[in-house]
Amino acid sequence: MTTAVNPVETSYWVIVPAAGAGKRMGADKPKQYLPLSGKPLIAHTLENILHWPGLKGIVVAIAADDTEFATLRCAQDARIQTVTGGAERADSVLAALDYLSEREAPETSILVHDAARPLVSVADIRKLLAAAPMALLAQPASDTVKLSQTRGGKTEVRETLPRDQIWLAQTPQKAPLGKLRETLLQGLAENSTAITDEASALERAGFHPELVAACRSNFKITHPADLLLAEALLQHRAVESSLENNL
């Protein structure tokens, strides 16, 4: 007996939470506006999303005092809308879901994507769209994974975890609008600190999102060195594209 494969989505929205400060970068401006190959980081991410197949639109959650987003060239695209985000990721995503719930049906597919992941491939997006209604891109662990504990002021190994069961969550993360909004509301009402992404909210409600293996290029820019790696990969892709166009 064969398992039915979901057809690729042809009408979905993407939510991009971008109201945070990105403090781990130690920069003088929010991480999403740091320069990368001649334009702000978030511009690369949004321009990438605008080329995803079947996209209906993007909702970007920005800070209440954000004056930079409107100056982006891609912000003028009619498919991009903005809402005011909150202090935490879940607050920003929920603000975007509230906006969409007044305009779209509860079963509408929503993809939530980090502003700091500009290099996700369209091939991986196609795989995610063809996966279960609740799914996320993720990276199977390749290193040996240690669970730590603190004792005597020192951090030490508590145990080694089975690597074949460890996946590193990435984005986009996909779910129906109604279910995602309901589970986030429930998690926030319970004041849960365990909700670090959309999948964790769905898990708390008893759902089991599908894990979809992603390319290693879909890393999150978190530290200054990540910008250098992203710059190199963008330049490599530009060269590859130029060579293909000249064939």
DOGU-549391 format. One line per 8 residues: their letters; for each residue x, z, y of N, C-alpha, C. Coordinates in Angstrom, 1 decimal, always signed. Layout:
% DOGU-549391
A) X:Z:Y:X:Z:Y:X:Z:Y  ...
This chain:
% DOGU-549391
MTTAVNPV) +0.8:+0.0:-1.2:+0.0:+0.0:+0.0:+0.9:+0.0:+1.2  +0.7:-0.9:+2.2:+1.5:-1.0:+3.4:+0.8:-0.2:+4.5  +1.7:+0.3:+5.3:+1.2:+1.1:+6.5:+1.0:+0.2:+7.7  -0.2:+0.3:+8.3:-0.5:-0.5:+9.5:+0.4:-0.2:+10.6  +0.9:-1.2:+11.3:+1.7:-1.0:+12.5:+0.9:-1.2:+13.8  +1.0:-0.3:+14.7:+0.2:-0.5:+15.9:+0.7:-1.7:+16.7  -0.2:-2.5:+17.3:+0.3:-3.6:+18.1:+0.9:-3.1:+19.4  +1.8:-3.9:+19.9:+2.4:-3.5:+21.2:+1.4:-3.3:+22.3
ETSYWVIV) +1.5:-2.2:+23.0:+0.6:-2.0:+24.1:+0.7:-3.1:+25.2  -0.5:-3.4:+25.7:-0.5:-4.4:+26.8:-1.0:-3.9:+28.1  -1.3:-2.6:+28.1:-1.8:-2.1:+29.4:-1.5:-0.6:+29.4  -0.5:-0.2:+30.1:-0.1:+1.3:+30.1:+0.5:+1.6:+31.4  +0.5:+2.9:+31.8:+1.1:+3.3:+33.0:+2.4:+4.1:+32.7  +3.3:+4.1:+33.6:+4.6:+4.9:+33.5:+4.6:+5.9:+34.6  +4.9:+7.2:+34.2:+5.0:+8.3:+35.2:+6.5:+8.6:+35.3  +7.0:+8.7:+36.5:+8.4:+9.0:+36.8:+8.4:+10.3:+37.6
PAAGAGKR) +8.7:+11.4:+37.1:+8.8:+12.7:+37.9:+10.1:+12.6:+38.7  +10.1:+12.7:+40.0:+11.3:+12.5:+40.8:+11.2:+13.5:+42.0  +10.7:+14.7:+41.8:+10.6:+15.7:+42.9:+11.7:+16.7:+42.8  +12.5:+16.6:+41.8:+13.6:+17.7:+41.6:+14.8:+17.4:+42.5  +15.6:+18.5:+42.5:+16.9:+18.4:+43.3:+18.1:+18.0:+42.5  +18.0:+18.1:+41.2:+19.2:+17.7:+40.4:+20.4:+18.6:+40.7  +20.2:+19.9:+40.7:+21.3:+20.8:+41.1:+22.6:+20.8:+40.3  +22.5:+20.3:+39.0:+23.7:+20.3:+38.2:+24.7:+19.2:+38.7
MGADKPKQ) +24.2:+18.3:+39.5:+25.1:+17.3:+40.0:+26.0:+17.8:+41.1  +25.6:+18.9:+41.7:+26.4:+19.5:+42.8:+26.5:+18.6:+44.0  +25.5:+17.8:+44.3:+25.6:+16.8:+45.4:+24.8:+17.3:+46.6  +25.0:+16.6:+47.7:+24.3:+17.0:+48.9:+22.9:+16.4:+49.1  +22.5:+15.7:+48.1:+21.1:+15.1:+48.1:+20.6:+15.1:+46.7  +19.2:+14.9:+46.6:+18.7:+14.9:+45.2:+19.3:+13.8:+44.3  +19.5:+14.1:+43.1:+20.2:+13.2:+42.2:+19.7:+11.8:+42.1  +18.4:+11.7:+42.2:+17.8:+10.4:+42.1:+18.2:+9.4:+43.2
YLPLSGKP) +18.7:+10.0:+44.3:+19.1:+9.1:+45.4:+20.6:+8.9:+45.6  +21.4:+9.4:+44.6:+22.8:+9.2:+44.6:+23.1:+7.7:+44.4  +24.1:+7.2:+45.0:+24.4:+5.7:+44.9:+25.0:+5.4:+43.5  +24.5:+4.2:+43.0:+24.9:+3.7:+41.8:+24.9:+2.2:+41.9  +26.1:+1.6:+41.8:+26.3:+0.1:+41.9:+25.5:-0.4:+43.1  +25.7:+0.2:+44.3:+25.2:-0.3:+45.5:+23.7:+0.0:+45.9  +23.1:+0.8:+45.1:+21.7:+1.2:+45.4:+21.4:+2.6:+44.8  +20.4:+3.3:+45.2:+20.1:+4.6:+44.7:+19.8:+4.6:+43.2
LIAHTLEN) +20.1:+5.6:+42.5:+19.9:+5.7:+41.0:+18.4:+5.4:+40.7  +17.5:+5.9:+41.4:+16.1:+5.7:+41.0:+15.7:+4.3:+41.2  +16.3:+3.6:+42.1:+16.0:+2.1:+42.3:+16.3:+1.4:+41.0  +17.4:+1.7:+40.4:+17.8:+1.0:+39.1:+16.7:+1.3:+38.1  +16.3:+2.6:+38.0:+15.3:+3.0:+37.0:+14.0:+2.3:+37.2  +13.5:+2.2:+38.4:+12.2:+1.6:+38.7:+12.3:+0.1:+38.5  +13.4:-0.6:+38.9:+13.5:-2.0:+38.7:+13.5:-2.3:+37.2  +14.1:-1.5:+36.4:+14.1:-1.7:+35.0:+12.7:-1.6:+34.4
ILHWPGLK) +12.0:-0.5:+34.8:+10.6:-0.3:+34.4:+9.7:-1.5:+34.7  +9.9:-2.1:+35.9:+9.0:-3.2:+36.4:+9.2:-4.4:+35.5  +10.2:-4.5:+34.6:+10.4:-5.6:+33.7:+9.9:-5.3:+32.3  +9.3:-4.1:+32.1:+8.9:-3.8:+30.7:+7.6:-4.6:+30.4  +7.4:-5.0:+29.2:+6.3:-5.8:+28.8:+5.0:-5.1:+28.9  +3.9:-5.7:+29.4:+2.6:-5.1:+29.4:+2.4:-4.0:+30.4  +3.3:-3.7:+31.3:+3.2:-2.7:+32.3:+2.0:-2.9:+33.2  +1.2:-1.8:+33.4:+0.1:-1.9:+34.4:+0.5:-1.3:+35.7
GIVVAIAA) +1.3:-0.3:+35.7:+1.7:+0.3:+37.0:+2.6:+1.6:+36.8  +3.2:+2.1:+37.9:+4.1:+3.2:+37.8:+3.5:+4.2:+38.9  +3.5:+5.5:+38.5:+3.3:+6.6:+39.4:+4.5:+7.4:+39.5  +5.1:+7.5:+40.7:+6.3:+8.3:+41.0:+5.9:+9.6:+41.7  +6.3:+10.7:+41.1:+6.0:+12.0:+41.7:+7.2:+12.4:+42.5  +7.0:+12.5:+43.9:+8.2:+12.8:+44.8:+7.9:+14.1:+45.5  +8.9:+14.7:+46.1:+8.8:+15.9:+46.8:+8.0:+15.7:+48.1  +7.4:+16.8:+48.5:+6.5:+16.7:+49.7:+7.3:+16.3:+50.9
DDTEFATL) +8.6:+16.7:+51.0:+9.4:+16.3:+52.2:+10.3:+15.1:+52.0  +10.0:+14.3:+50.9:+10.8:+13.1:+50.6:+10.5:+12.0:+51.7  +11.6:+11.6:+52.4:+11.4:+10.5:+53.3:+12.2:+9.3:+52.9  +13.0:+9.4:+51.8:+13.8:+8.3:+51.4:+13.2:+7.3:+50.5  +12.2:+7.8:+49.7:+11.6:+6.9:+48.7:+11.0:+5.7:+49.3  +10.3:+5.9:+50.4:+9.6:+4.8:+51.1:+10.5:+3.7:+51.6  +11.8:+4.0:+51.8:+12.8:+3.1:+52.3:+13.3:+2.2:+51.2  +13.0:+2.5:+49.9:+13.5:+1.6:+48.8:+12.8:+0.3:+48.8
RCAQDARI) +13.5:-0.7:+48.5:+12.9:-2.1:+48.4:+11.9:-2.1:+47.3  +12.2:-1.5:+46.2:+11.2:-1.6:+45.0:+10.0:-0.8:+45.3  +10.0:+0.2:+46.3:+8.9:+1.0:+46.6:+7.7:+0.1:+47.2  +8.1:-1.1:+47.6:+7.1:-1.9:+48.3:+6.3:-2.7:+47.2  +6.7:-2.6:+45.9:+6.0:-3.3:+44.9:+4.6:-2.7:+44.7  +3.6:-3.6:+44.6:+2.2:-3.1:+44.6:+1.9:-2.3:+43.3  +2.7:-2.4:+42.3:+2.5:-1.7:+41.1:+3.0:-0.3:+41.1  +3.6:+0.1:+42.2:+4.2:+1.5:+42.3:+3.3:+2.3:+43.2
QTVTGGAE) +2.9:+3.5:+42.8:+2.1:+4.4:+43.5:+2.9:+5.7:+43.6  +2.7:+6.6:+44.6:+3.3:+7.9:+44.6:+2.3:+9.0:+44.7  +2.7:+10.2:+44.2:+2.0:+11.4:+44.4:+3.0:+12.5:+44.7  +2.5:+13.6:+45.3:+3.3:+14.7:+45.6:+3.6:+15.5:+44.3  +4.8:+15.7:+43.9:+5.2:+16.4:+42.7:+5.3:+17.9:+43.0  +5.7:+18.7:+42.0:+5.8:+20.1:+42.1:+7.1:+20.7:+41.8  +7.2:+22.0:+41.7:+8.5:+22.6:+41.5:+9.2:+22.3:+40.2  +8.3:+22.2:+39.1:+8.8:+21.9:+37.8:+8.4:+20.5:+37.3
RADSVLAA) +9.1:+20.0:+36.3:+8.8:+18.7:+35.7:+7.3:+18.6:+35.3  +6.8:+19.6:+34.6:+5.4:+19.6:+34.2:+4.4:+19.5:+35.3  +4.7:+20.2:+36.4:+3.9:+20.1:+37.6:+3.8:+18.7:+38.2  +4.9:+18.0:+38.2:+5.0:+16.7:+38.7:+4.3:+15.7:+37.8  +4.5:+15.8:+36.5:+3.8:+15.0:+35.6:+2.3:+15.2:+35.7  +1.9:+16.4:+35.8:+0.4:+16.7:+35.8:-0.2:+16.2:+37.1  +0.5:+16.2:+38.2:+0.0:+15.6:+39.5:-0.2:+14.1:+39.3  +0.7:+13.4:+38.6:+0.5:+12.0:+38.3:-0.7:+11.8:+37.4
LDYLSERE) -0.8:+12.6:+36.4:-1.9:+12.5:+35.4:-3.2:+12.7:+36.1  -3.3:+13.7:+37.0:-4.5:+13.9:+37.8:-4.9:+12.6:+38.6  -3.9:+12.0:+39.2:-4.1:+10.8:+39.9:-4.7:+9.7:+39.0  -4.1:+9.5:+37.8:-4.5:+8.5:+36.9:-5.9:+8.8:+36.2  -6.2:+10.1:+36.0:-7.4:+10.4:+35.3:-8.6:+10.0:+36.1  -8.5:+9.8:+37.5:-9.6:+9.4:+38.3:-9.7:+7.9:+38.3  -8.8:+7.2:+37.7:-8.8:+5.7:+37.7:-8.8:+5.1:+36.3  -8.3:+5.8:+35.3:-8.2:+5.2:+34.0:-8.9:+6.0:+32.9
APETSILV) -9.1:+5.4:+31.8:-9.8:+6.1:+30.7:-8.9:+7.0:+30.0  -9.4:+8.1:+29.3:-8.6:+9.1:+28.7:-7.7:+8.6:+27.6  -8.1:+7.5:+27.0:-7.2:+6.9:+25.9:-6.1:+6.0:+26.4  -6.0:+5.8:+27.7:-5.0:+4.9:+28.3:-3.6:+5.5:+27.9  -2.7:+4.6:+27.5:-1.4:+5.1:+27.1:-0.5:+5.4:+28.4  +0.1:+6.5:+28.3:+1.0:+7.0:+29.4:+2.4:+7.1:+28.9  +3.4:+6.5:+29.6:+4.8:+6.7:+29.2:+5.4:+7.5:+30.4  +6.1:+8.7:+30.0:+6.8:+9.5:+31.0:+8.2:+9.2:+30.9
HDAARPLV) +8.9:+8.8:+32.0:+10.3:+8.4:+31.9:+11.1:+9.1:+33.0  +12.3:+9.6:+32.6:+13.2:+10.3:+33.6:+13.7:+9.3:+34.6  +13.7:+9.7:+35.9:+14.3:+8.9:+37.0:+15.8:+8.7:+36.7  +16.4:+9.6:+36.0:+17.9:+9.5:+35.8:+18.3:+8.8:+34.5  +17.4:+8.0:+33.9:+17.7:+7.2:+32.8:+17.5:+5.7:+33.1  +18.4:+5.1:+33.8:+18.2:+3.8:+34.3:+18.6:+2.7:+33.3  +19.1:+3.1:+32.1:+19.7:+2.1:+31.2:+18.9:+1.9:+29.9  +17.7:+2.4:+29.8:+17.0:+2.2:+28.6:+16.7:+0.7:+28.4
SVADIRKL) +16.8:+0.3:+27.2:+16.7:-1.2:+26.9:+15.3:-1.6:+26.7  +15.0:-2.8:+27.0:+13.6:-3.3:+26.8:+13.3:-3.4:+25.3  +14.3:-3.6:+24.4:+14.1:-3.6:+23.0:+13.6:-2.2:+22.5  +14.2:-1.2:+23.1:+13.7:+0.2:+22.7:+12.3:+0.4:+23.2  +12.0:-0.1:+24.4:+10.6:+0.1:+24.9:+9.6:-0.6:+24.0  +10.0:-1.8:+23.5:+9.1:-2.5:+22.6:+8.9:-1.7:+21.3  +9.9:-1.1:+20.8:+9.8:-0.2:+19.6:+8.8:+0.9:+19.9  +9.0:+1.6:+21.1:+8.2:+2.7:+21.4:+6.7:+2.3:+21.6
LAAAPMAL) +6.5:+1.2:+22.2:+5.1:+0.7:+22.4:+4.4:+0.4:+21.1  +5.2:-0.1:+20.1:+4.6:-0.4:+18.8:+4.5:+0.8:+17.9  +5.0:+2.0:+18.3:+4.9:+3.2:+17.5:+3.6:+3.9:+17.6  +3.5:+5.0:+17.0:+2.2:+5.8:+17.0:+1.8:+6.1:+18.5  +0.5:+6.4:+18.7:+0.0:+6.7:+20.0:+0.8:+7.9:+20.7  +1.3:+8.8:+19.9:+2.2:+9.8:+20.5:+3.6:+9.6:+19.9  +4.5:+9.3:+20.8:+5.9:+9.0:+20.3:+6.9:+9.2:+21.4  +8.2:+9.3:+21.1:+9.2:+9.4:+22.1:+10.5:+8.8:+21.6
LAQPASDT) +11.3:+8.2:+22.5:+12.6:+7.8:+22.2:+13.5:+9.0:+21.9  +14.4:+8.9:+21.0:+15.3:+10.0:+20.7:+16.5:+9.5:+20.0  +17.5:+10.3:+20.0:+18.8:+10.0:+19.4:+19.1:+10.9:+18.2  +19.3:+10.3:+17.0:+19.7:+11.2:+15.9:+21.0:+11.8:+16.1  +21.2:+13.1:+15.8:+22.4:+13.8:+16.1:+23.6:+13.2:+15.2  +24.7:+12.9:+15.8:+25.8:+12.4:+15.1:+26.9:+13.4:+14.9  +26.9:+14.5:+15.7:+27.9:+15.5:+15.6:+27.3:+16.7:+14.8  +28.2:+17.5:+14.2:+27.8:+18.7:+13.6:+27.2:+19.7:+14.6
VKLSQTRG) +26.0:+20.2:+14.3:+25.3:+21.0:+15.3:+25.4:+22.5:+14.9  +25.8:+23.3:+15.9:+26.0:+24.7:+15.7:+24.9:+25.5:+16.5  +24.3:+26.5:+15.9:+23.5:+27.4:+16.6:+24.3:+28.6:+17.0  +24.2:+29.0:+18.3:+25.1:+30.0:+18.8:+24.4:+31.4:+18.9  +25.3:+32.4:+19.1:+24.8:+33.7:+19.4:+25.8:+34.4:+20.3  +25.4:+35.4:+21.1:+26.4:+36.1:+22.0:+26.6:+37.5:+21.4  +27.9:+37.8:+21.3:+28.2:+39.1:+20.8:+29.5:+39.6:+21.4  +29.5:+40.8:+21.9:+30.7:+41.4:+22.6:+31.1:+40.6:+23.8
GKTEVRET) +30.2:+39.9:+24.5:+30.5:+39.1:+25.7:+31.0:+37.8:+25.4  +31.0:+37.4:+24.1:+31.6:+36.1:+23.7:+30.5:+35.3:+23.0  +30.5:+34.0:+23.2:+29.6:+33.1:+22.5:+30.3:+32.6:+21.2  +29.6:+32.8:+20.1:+30.2:+32.4:+18.8:+29.1:+31.6:+18.0  +29.6:+31.1:+16.9:+28.7:+30.3:+16.0:+27.9:+31.3:+15.2  +26.6:+31.1:+15.2:+25.7:+31.9:+14.3:+25.5:+31.2:+13.0  +25.2:+29.8:+13.0:+25.1:+29.1:+11.8:+25.2:+27.6:+12.1  +25.4:+26.8:+11.1:+25.4:+25.3:+11.3:+24.0:+24.8:+10.8
LPRDQIWL) +23.4:+24.0:+11.7:+22.1:+23.4:+11.4:+22.2:+22.1:+10.6  +21.2:+21.8:+9.8:+21.3:+20.5:+9.0:+21.2:+19.3:+10.0  +22.3:+18.6:+10.1:+22.3:+17.5:+11.1:+21.3:+16.4:+10.9  +20.9:+16.2:+9.6:+20.0:+15.1:+9.3:+18.6:+15.4:+9.8  +18.3:+16.6:+10.3:+17.0:+17.0:+10.8:+17.0:+17.1:+12.3  +18.2:+16.9:+13.0:+18.3:+17.1:+14.4:+18.2:+15.8:+15.2  +17.4:+15.8:+16.2:+17.2:+14.6:+17.1:+17.3:+15.1:+18.5  +18.0:+14.4:+19.4:+18.1:+14.7:+20.8:+17.0:+13.9:+21.5
AQTPQKAP) +16.0:+14.6:+22.1:+14.9:+14.0:+22.8:+15.3:+13.2:+24.0  +14.8:+12.0:+24.2:+15.0:+11.2:+25.4:+13.7:+10.9:+26.0  +13.6:+9.9:+26.9:+12.4:+9.3:+27.4:+12.6:+7.8:+27.4  +11.4:+7.1:+27.5:+10.1:+7.6:+27.7:+9.5:+8.3:+26.5  +8.5:+9.1:+26.9:+7.7:+9.8:+25.9:+6.2:+9.4:+26.1  +5.6:+9.0:+25.0:+4.3:+8.3:+25.1:+3.1:+9.2:+24.5  +2.0:+9.2:+25.2:+0.8:+9.9:+24.7:-0.4:+9.3:+25.5  -1.6:+9.5:+24.9:-2.9:+9.1:+25.6:-3.0:+10.0:+26.8
LGKLRETL) -3.5:+9.5:+27.9:-3.7:+10.2:+29.2:-4.4:+11.5:+29.0  -5.6:+11.5:+28.4:-6.4:+12.7:+28.3:-5.7:+13.8:+27.5  -5.1:+13.4:+26.3:-4.5:+14.4:+25.5:-3.3:+15.0:+26.2  -2.5:+14.2:+26.9:-1.3:+14.7:+27.5:-1.7:+15.6:+28.7  -2.7:+15.3:+29.4:-3.1:+16.1:+30.5:-3.7:+17.5:+30.0  -4.4:+17.4:+29.0:-5.0:+18.6:+28.4:-4.0:+19.6:+27.9  -3.0:+19.0:+27.2:-1.9:+19.9:+26.6:-1.0:+20.5:+27.7  -0.7:+19.7:+28.7:+0.1:+20.2:+29.8:-0.6:+21.3:+30.6
LQGLAENS) -1.9:+21.1:+30.8:-2.7:+22.1:+31.5:-2.7:+23.4:+30.7  -2.9:+23.3:+29.4:-2.9:+24.5:+28.5:-1.6:+25.2:+28.6  -0.5:+24.4:+28.5:+0.8:+25.0:+28.5:+1.1:+25.8:+29.8  +0.7:+25.1:+31.0:+1.0:+25.8:+32.3:+0.1:+27.0:+32.4  -1.1:+27.0:+31.9:-2.0:+28.1:+31.9:-1.4:+29.3:+31.2  -0.7:+29.0:+30.1:+0.0:+30.0:+29.3:+1.3:+30.4:+29.9  +1.7:+29.7:+31.0:+3.0:+30.0:+31.6:+4.2:+29.9:+30.6  +4.1:+28.9:+29.8:+5.1:+28.7:+28.8:+6.4:+28.1:+29.3
TAITDEAS) +7.5:+28.8:+29.0:+8.8:+28.2:+29.4:+9.3:+27.3:+28.4  +8.6:+27.1:+27.3:+9.0:+26.3:+26.2:+8.7:+24.8:+26.4  +7.9:+24.5:+27.5:+7.6:+23.1:+27.8:+8.6:+22.5:+28.6  +9.6:+21.9:+28.0:+10.7:+21.3:+28.7:+10.5:+19.7:+28.8  +9.6:+19.2:+28.0:+9.3:+17.8:+28.1:+7.8:+17.6:+27.6  +7.3:+16.4:+27.6:+5.9:+16.2:+27.3:+5.7:+16.4:+25.8  +6.7:+16.0:+24.9:+6.5:+16.2:+23.5:+6.3:+17.7:+23.1  +7.1:+18.6:+23.8:+7.0:+20.0:+23.5:+5.6:+20.5:+23.8
ALERAGFH) +4.9:+20.0:+24.8:+3.6:+20.4:+25.1:+2.6:+19.9:+24.0  +2.8:+18.7:+23.6:+2.0:+18.2:+22.5:+2.2:+18.9:+21.2  +3.5:+19.3:+20.9:+3.8:+20.1:+19.7:+3.1:+21.4:+19.7  +3.0:+22.1:+20.9:+2.4:+23.4:+21.0:+0.9:+23.3:+20.7  +0.3:+22.1:+20.9:-1.1:+21.9:+20.6:-1.4:+21.4:+19.2  -0.3:+21.3:+18.4:-0.5:+21.0:+17.0:-0.2:+19.5:+16.7  +0.2:+18.7:+17.6:+0.5:+17.3:+17.4:+1.9:+17.1:+17.0  +2.2:+16.0:+16.3:+3.6:+15.7:+15.8:+4.0:+14.3:+16.3
PELVAACR) +4.5:+14.1:+17.5:+4.9:+12.8:+18.0:+5.9:+12.1:+17.1  +5.8:+10.8:+17.0:+6.8:+10.0:+16.2:+8.1:+9.9:+17.0  +9.2:+10.1:+16.2:+10.5:+9.9:+16.8:+11.0:+8.4:+16.6  +11.4:+7.8:+17.7:+11.8:+6.4:+17.7:+13.2:+6.3:+18.1  +14.1:+5.9:+17.2:+15.6:+5.9:+17.5:+15.9:+5.0:+18.6  +16.7:+5.4:+19.6:+17.0:+4.7:+20.8:+18.5:+4.4:+20.8  +18.9:+3.4:+21.6:+20.3:+3.1:+21.8:+21.0:+4.2:+22.6  +22.3:+4.3:+22.4:+23.1:+5.4:+23.1:+23.2:+5.1:+24.6
SNFKITHP) +22.9:+3.9:+25.0:+22.9:+3.7:+26.5:+21.8:+4.4:+27.2  +20.8:+4.9:+26.5:+19.7:+5.6:+27.2:+20.0:+7.0:+27.5  +21.2:+7.3:+28.0:+21.6:+8.7:+28.3:+21.0:+9.1:+29.7  +20.9:+10.4:+29.9:+20.4:+10.9:+31.2:+21.6:+11.3:+32.1  +21.6:+10.8:+33.3:+22.6:+11.1:+34.3:+22.4:+12.5:+34.8  +23.3:+13.4:+34.4:+23.2:+14.8:+34.7:+24.4:+15.3:+35.5  +25.6:+14.8:+35.1:+26.8:+15.3:+35.7:+27.6:+14.1:+36.4  +28.4:+14.4:+37.3:+29.1:+13.3:+38.1:+29.8:+12.3:+37.2
ADLLLAEA) +30.4:+12.7:+36.1:+31.0:+11.7:+35.2:+30.0:+10.7:+34.6  +28.7:+11.1:+34.5:+27.7:+10.2:+33.9:+27.5:+9.0:+34.9  +27.7:+9.2:+36.2:+27.5:+8.1:+37.1:+28.6:+7.0:+36.9  +29.8:+7.5:+36.6:+30.9:+6.5:+36.3:+30.6:+5.7:+35.1  +30.1:+6.3:+34.0:+29.7:+5.6:+32.8:+28.6:+4.7:+33.0  +27.6:+5.1:+33.8:+26.5:+4.2:+34.1:+26.9:+3.0:+34.9  +27.8:+3.2:+35.8:+28.3:+2.1:+36.6:+29.0:+1.1:+35.8  +29.8:+1.6:+34.8:+30.5:+0.7:+33.9:+29.6:-0.2:+33.0
LLQHRAVE) +28.5:+0.5:+32.5:+27.6:-0.2:+31.7:+26.8:-1.2:+32.5  +26.4:-0.9:+33.7:+25.7:-1.8:+34.6:+26.5:-3.0:+34.9  +27.8:-2.8:+35.1:+28.7:-4.0:+35.4:+28.9:-4.8:+34.1  +28.9:-4.2:+33.0:+29.0:-4.9:+31.7:+27.8:-5.8:+31.5  +26.6:-5.2:+31.7:+25.4:-6.0:+31.6:+25.3:-7.1:+32.5  +25.8:-6.9:+33.8:+25.8:-8.0:+34.8:+26.6:-9.2:+34.3  +27.8:-8.8:+33.8:+28.7:-9.9:+33.3:+28.0:-10.6:+32.1  +27.4:-9.9:+31.2:+26.8:-10.5:+30.0:+25.7:-11.4:+30.5
SSLENNL) +24.9:-11.0:+31.4:+23.8:-11.8:+32.0:+24.3:-13.1:+32.6  +25.3:-12.9:+33.4:+25.9:-14.1:+34.1:+26.4:-15.1:+33.0  +27.1:-14.6:+32.0:+27.6:-15.5:+30.9:+26.4:-16.3:+30.2  +25.3:-15.5:+29.9:+24.2:-16.1:+29.3:+23.5:-17.2:+30.2  +23.5:-16.9:+31.5:+22.8:-17.9:+32.4:+23.7:-19.2:+32.5  +25.0:-19.0:+32.3:+25.9:-20.2:+32.4:+26.0:-21.0:+31.1  +25.4:-20.5:+30.1:+25.5:-21.3:+28.8:+24.6:-22.5:+28.8
